[in-house]
């Protein structure tokens, strides 16, 4: 069925301009990120780990097909413009934070860190789906890796839905070669009925690719030792980012793209800084996050780990007290940091009330 909608030429032009502007921004970011990827590959002090996930393989035995769903993480390693490929096979059915964390930690722990001591910075390149790679949990993972291996780690994201080069073909090539071997009627025919069978077959067929098998059981056991996600705080605005940079001390800067010089988010998840760790007392001032926005406010009460904060609302570049008190209890994960308070009054004429600013509120 065809649907039609009548409107004015002016509205059509405005809608076209809006779509065009969004497209221009998207293409610009795509070019910036792609150029930086090439520069990183040519930098002898940078090691790139480029990662892509695939989630399907059907067990085939000649003309019979058994439904299955396995994870394959295709990984391409660039060091001094030399390329190595890895393929991680697993029986996990989840592209979750646990899976990504265990896969990446396994690569660095068992294959990468021991390889080249001249590398000064580790860079992970992926596409940008928030469910897999662009979220607060991956920021925490980046901080963990940086601290564990005592070097800066950066996570850079390609523009959404753009081709990523060699890594796109690693998993597909493995899948094609294994399927061909399975369907063969000759003496070299193989039987694949599990992710371990797939990994074994891929190992024998892909001479230039390191094939690794990681089971769901290993993921479940390893993640308990590796990281706890419970107190991972929200990071409003991270979905629009394309660069996350983490220093060894845990200080993390999040940028719009690789040409950005000023981060739009700065944070530190380390407990010895200004997180909500028991040192925030009644009367202190802190920054909190709620429903995607950040607010400054004064702590008015505590109940266990929860903190009651009376917040101010933004008025342009300043802040003001709302007409109705905005005061609720916040979980530790919603407390961004302590800030200097009370706020500084600004000499600005406004019909909306007394305006204030916080020098250390970002």
N, C-alpha and C positions, 0 to 999 in steps of 0.2 A: 504494500500500500504506500502510495506517495503522499506525503504531507507538504502543504505549502503554507507560507506565512507572509502576509503583506506588511510592509513597513515603509518608512520614508527613506529616501536616498541618503539623507543626512545620517540616520541611525546605522544604515548599512556601511557607510564610510567610516563612522566611528568604531564599529565592531571590527572592520577590516584593519583599521589602524592599530587597534588594541592587539589583535592577533599578530600583526606584523611586528610590532614592538617586542612582543614576547618571543617571537621567532628569532629576531635579531639578537636579543640577549642570549638565547640558547646557542645560536651559532657562534657567537663571540666567545662564550665560555668553552665550547667544544674546541675552538682553535687554540685558545690559551692553554687548556689542559693537554691537548695533543702535542703542542710545541714543547711544553715542559717535560712531557714523557720522553721525547727524543733527547732533550738536554740531559735528563737524568741518566739515560742509557749511556751517554757519552762521558759522563762524569766518573773518573776512576775511583773517587772516594765515596760513591753512592752505590749501594746494592739494591736492586729493585726485585720485589717479589710481586708478580702479577697473578691475580687469583680470579678464577671464574668457577661457578658451580653448575653442574648438570644433575638431573634427578631421575633419569629413566633408563632402564634397560630391561628388555623382555628376554626371559630364559627361552631359548629356542633349541629344539632338538629336531633337526631336519624340518618336517612340515608341522610340527606341534609347537605351540607357543604357550608358555606358562607365565601368567601375569606376575610381575615383580616391580618393586620400586626401590632402587638403591641410589645412594649419593655418590657422585664423582666430583672431586675437586680438581680442576685442571690448574696447574701452577707452572708459570714460566719464570725462571730466575735469570736476571741480567746482571752481570758483573763485568765492568770494563768492556762493555759492549759484546761480551760473550754470553751465549744463551744456553741454558740448561732447562729441561722440562721434567716435571714431576706429575704423577697421576695418583691421587689418593682415592682408593675404593673403600666403600663402607656399606654395611647393611643397615645403617641408620635411615630412617624415613623423614628426618627433620633437617631442614636447613636453618637450625636454630643457633643462638649465641653460643651454646655449649659446643656444638659441632665445629663452628668456625674457630672458637678458642682452642680446642684440642688439636685441630688440624694444623693451625698456624704454629702453636707451641711445639708440636712434634717436629715440624720442618726446621724451625730454628734450633731446637735442642739437639736434634739428631743428624742434621744435614748441613745447616748453613753456618752457624756460629763458628764451628771448628774449621771452616774452609779458608777464610781470608781475614787475617787480623788487620789488614790495611784499611778496611772499610770504616769510615767515620760516621756514616748515617745509613740507617735502614729505612727504605721507602716501600710501602705496600700500595700497589695500584689495583683498584677494582672499579667496577661500575657502581652505580649509586642507589640500588634498592634499599630502602630504609629497613626492610624486614631482615636483611642479611648483614649488611655492612655499614650502613650510615645510621647509627643510633648510639645512645649513651653507653651501651654495653661494650661496643667496640672501642669507644674512647677509654673506658676503664681497662680493657685488654691492652690497648696501646701503652697506657701508663705502666701496667704490669710488666710488659716486655721491655720497656725502656729501663725500668729499675732493675730487672733481672739481669739484663745483659750490659748494663752500664754504658749506654749510648743513646743518642736521640733516635726516636722513631717518628716517622711521618706517614699518615694515611692520606693518599690522594685519590680523588674520584674523577673518573671520566664523566663527560656530559651524558645525561641519561639517554639510553637507547642508541648509543654510538658503538661502532665496531671497535674491538680491542686488540686486533692483531693475532699473533701466533697462538695465544692462549685459547682463543675461540676454537681452534682446530684440534687441540690435543685430545680432549675427551671424545669428540666426534670421530677422529681417526681411530682411536682405540676401540670404540664401539663398533665401527665398521669392520675392522680387521678381526675382532673376536667373533662377530656374527658370521663373517665369511668362513672362519675356521670351524665354527659350530655347524654350519650348513653343508660343509664339505662332506663328500661321501668317500673320500680317500682315507689312507692310513693315518693321516695327520689330523683327522677330525677330533675335536675336543668337545667335552660335555660341560656346560656351564649351568649350574643349578644354585649357585650362591655367589655372594659378592667375593668370597675368597677364591672360588673357581675363576671368576672374572679376572681378579688380580693376578692369579697364577698364569692364566692364558695370556693376558696383556704383557706380563713380564717376558714370556718366551717370544712374543711377536714384536714387541717394541724395543729394539736394541738401544736406541738413543734416549729412552725415557725411563726414569727411575719410578717404578710402580710400588706403591705402599698400600698395605691393607690395615685399616683401623676399624675394629668392631664396635658395635653399639655398647657392648659391655665395657670395653676399654674407655670409651667416651664417658660413660657414667662414673667409672671409678676415678678417672684422671681429673675430671672437672672438680671433684670434691677437694682434691689436693691443690688445684691450680688457682681457683678464684671463687669468691663468694659474691653473688650479684645482689644480695639483699639490700645493701645500703647504697646502691648505685643511684645517684641523684639525677633528676631530670635535667635536660639541656635544651631549653626552648630555642628554636631556630636552627637546630643542627641539620635539618633536612635540606636547607638551602645552601649548606656549606659544600666546599669541594677540596678543602685542605684541613687536616687536623695534625698539629705539630706538638710533640711531647718531649720535654727535656727530661734528663735523668732524675731531677728532683721532683718530678711529677707535675710541674707547671705546664699547663696545656693551653695552646692558642688555636682558635678555630677561625678560618678565613673563608671569604666568599670564593676566591679562586687563587691560582698560583701567582698572579700579579698583584694581589692585595698586599699592602704593606702594613696595614693596621687590622688586627683581629677584631671581629665583632663579638666574640666571646672569649674571655680568659677565665680559667678556673684551675683549681688544684684540689684533687681528691684526697691528698694526703691528710691523715688524721692529726698531724702535728701543726696544721695550719688553722684556719678559721672555720672549719666545718662544725656542724652541731654535734659536739662530742662530750657534752657535759660542762664545758666551760662557758657556754652562753647562759647568762643569768638574767633574772628579772631586772629590767632597766637598761639592758644592753640594746643595741640597734643591730639589725641584720637585714640582709636581702633574702627574699623568699620568692619562690616561683609558684604560680597558680594558673592553671588553664592556659598555659602557653605564654604568659606574661610575667615579668619580674617586678617586684614591689619592694620599696624600703619600708621598714617599720620598727616599732619599739616592742620589745619583749615584755609582756604583761603577766605571764603566768607560765608554769611548767607542770606537766603531769607525766612523770616517768621520762621517756625520751621525747615526748611530744611537747612542742613549744607554742604558746599562744602569742600571736603577734598582731598588733594594731597597725595596719599599713596605711601609707599615704598613696594617693593616686597621681598619675602623671598629668601635668598641665603643660603641654608643649615640651620644652626642654627642661622644665622644672617640675616640682611636686607640690601638692597641697593636701590638706586634710579633707576628707569627704564630709559632706553635710551629715550623713549617717555613719556612725562608727563602723569601720570594716575590720572586724577582729574575729579570728578563728584559730583553731589549733592546727599546727603544721607538723607533718612527719619529718624525721631527720633528713630524708631524701629530698625534701622540698626546701630545706635551708641551704642557700647557696654559700653565704659567708657572713662573717661579722663585718659591720661597717662603722665608720665614725659617726657618732650622733651626740646630741641632737643636730638636725640639719642647719645649714647656714641660710639665714634669711637673705633674700635678694631684693634689691631696690628696683622693682619692676612694678609699674602701675597696671593693675588688672582688675577687671570687674568680677573675677572668679574667686577672689579671696587672697590671703597671704601666700606668697610663693616661696619655696625653699629649694635648696640644692644640696647634693651629697657629693663631695669631691671624689670619694672612692667608690661610688656606685656606678657599675658598668652594666 
